[in-house]
Amino acid sequence: MRGLFYVLAAVAVIGLAFWAYRETHQTQRAVAELRQLQREISALREAIDVQRAEWAYLSRPDRLRELVAINFERLQLMPVMPEQFGDVEQVAYPPPVIPAPASPQEAIAGFDPAPSDDSEDLP
């Protein structure tokens, strides 16, 4: 009986050792993948910073003014002035469209003959 117990204990220890080895190996692979992803993220952030710097360099106002002056014949761009902007009150909105009833019954169905509270004050 003792022999069987020793064999089962040895098999359990070997099984646990194999499981621990696999978990350690998977953890090391996950850590290596994480480091690779962090390097990629760092490289992409650096590329974004470079692109932002290039955009800031290319969109300098003095450079854009020179380009407009050089290409005026072809593009005919004019400088933006504050007088070119308007107020919201100056916008002409179209009137709301009220659909006509298709039949007299629909027109009557939308009519409410009940007087409002304001009509009681009239003499």
Beta strands, then each sheet from edge to edge (+ up, - down):
end
